[in-house]
Amino acid sequence: MVKPPLRTKTVGTKLSEPEFAQLEAAARERGLTLSEWCRQVLLASGNGHVSKAAEANTDSGAGQQALMAELVALRTILLNVLYKQAHGETLTAEEMQRLIERADADKLKKAQARLEQAAGSGVKA
């Protein structure tokens, strides 16, 4: 087994408390130490590739995720309403509110999964 080259160089930066907490959370979310996560993001960026970790923490990545989340929620609501209407049922205000709440509850998780799936297949989301 070949050993990787010894890492002897250091890159550093100053962060505010909220910025540091944001990076720690991103690393923890991926099961990495902060230094491992930073190394991956920096190397991916330096190689011209945006990693999932970096994309999730950029304004465009966050905007893309928010937009996808809203589309996922809207699709869930629309399909449920159309299904009920196709079967001759009507929705009460309470049922519609529950439907909206259910769609909103897991929209971010579903959006992230869809974006990761698209990134894994090489398709632009």
Residue pairs with C-beta under 8 A, 6 or more apart in sequence:
11 42
15 23
22 57
23 34
23 37
23 38
23 57
24 34
26 37
26 53
26 56
26 57
27 33
27 34
27 36
27 37
27 38
27 53
30 37
30 53
32 40
37 53
40 51
40 53
41 51
41 53
41 54
41 57
44 50
44 51
44 53
44 54
45 51
45 54
50 58
50 61
52 116
52 119
54 61
55 61
55 64
55 119
56 62
56 65
56 112
64 115
64 125
65 108
65 111
65 112
65 115
66 111
68 111
68 114
68 115
68 125
69 107
69 108
69 110
69 111
70 107
71 111
72 103
72 107
72 110
72 111
72 114
73 100
73 103
73 104
73 107
74 103
76 99
76 102
76 103
76 107
77 99
77 100
77 103
80 99
80 103
81 91
81 96
81 99
84 90
84 91
91 99
114 125
115 125
118 124
118 125
119 125
